[in-house]
Amino acid sequence: MSTTSTEIKTVGKSGQISLGKSFAGKTLRMNRQGDGSILLTPVAMIPESQLWTLQEPHRSAIAKGMAWAAENPPVETDLDELLARRERHAGAKRVRGASE
């Protein structure tokens, strides 16, 4: 449930007003209305280089990965077993390649 409050602020000589510490560091969009009123809305800015993460098919793939990670807690890897599997896999590739 949102609440509405009204405050009176005075614009200083430099053209600034203080919104309070709760807005410190936030980015705001300022809409100047035709009647002279101003509407400030907190926004999140996304760098262009990261915009692809919000577009399909990447967005769905990321959501799927996040859901998988939430249901599959990390486990410690047995490095010896991992190296043995790698060697078996590399050996199998060499055998297939040799018969062609």
C-alpha positions in Angstrom: 0.0 0.0 0.0 1.5 3.3 -1.0 1.1 6.5 0.9 1.1 10.1 -0.5 2.7 13.0 1.3 3.2 16.6 0.4 6.1 18.8 1.4 6.9 22.4 0.6 10.5 23.0 -0.6 12.2 26.2 -1.5 14.5 26.4 -4.4 17.9 27.8 -3.4 19.9 30.5 -5.3 21.7 27.7 -7.2 18.4 26.3 -8.5 18.6 23.2 -6.3 16.3 21.6 -3.7 17.0 18.9 -1.1 14.9 15.8 -1.3 16.4 14.2 1.8 18.8 11.3 2.4 16.4 8.6 1.2 17.0 9.9 -2.4 20.8 10.3 -2.0 22.6 8.7 -5.0 19.3 7.8 -6.8 18.6 8.7 -10.4 15.4 10.5 -11.1 13.5 11.3 -14.3 12.1 14.8 -14.3 8.9 15.5 -16.2 7.9 19.1 -16.6 4.2 19.3 -17.0 2.4 21.9 -19.2 1.0 23.6 -16.1 4.5 24.2 -14.7 4.4 21.3 -12.2 7.3 18.9 -12.0 7.1 15.2 -11.4 10.2 13.3 -10.2 10.2 9.5 -10.7 13.0 7.2 -9.5 14.4 5.2 -12.4 17.1 2.5 -12.9 19.4 3.1 -15.8 20.8 0.2 -17.8 24.0 0.6 -19.8 23.6 -0.2 -23.5 26.2 -2.9 -23.1 23.9 -4.8 -20.7 20.6 -4.1 -22.5 20.8 -7.5 -24.3 20.1 -9.2 -21.0 16.5 -7.9 -21.1 15.8 -9.0 -24.6 14.7 -12.4 -25.8 16.0 -15.0 -26.1 18.7 -14.0 -23.6 16.1 -12.9 -20.9 14.5 -16.4 -20.9 17.8 -18.2 -20.8 19.0 -16.1 -17.9 15.7 -16.7 -16.0 16.0 -20.4 -16.7 19.6 -20.4 -15.4 18.6 -18.5 -12.2 15.8 -20.9 -11.5 18.1 -23.9 -12.0 20.7 -22.3 -9.7 18.0 -21.7 -7.0 17.1 -25.4 -7.0 20.6 -26.8 -7.3 22.9 -25.6 -4.5 26.6 -25.6 -5.3 28.6 -28.7 -4.5 32.4 -29.2 -4.2 34.0 -30.6 -7.4 36.2 -33.6 -7.1 39.1 -32.4 -9.2 40.7 -35.8 -9.6 37.4 -37.3 -10.9 37.0 -34.3 -13.2 40.5 -34.7 -14.7 39.9 -38.4 -15.2 36.6 -37.7 -17.0 38.5 -35.2 -19.2 41.1 -37.8 -20.1 38.5 -40.4 -20.9 36.6 -37.9 -23.1 39.8 -36.8 -24.9 40.8 -40.5 -25.4 37.4 -41.3 -26.9 37.7 -38.4 -29.3 41.1 -39.6 -30.5 39.8 -43.1 -31.1 36.9 -41.8 -33.2 39.2 -39.5 -35.1 41.6 -42.3 -35.9 39.0 -44.6 -37.4 37.8 -42.0 -39.9 
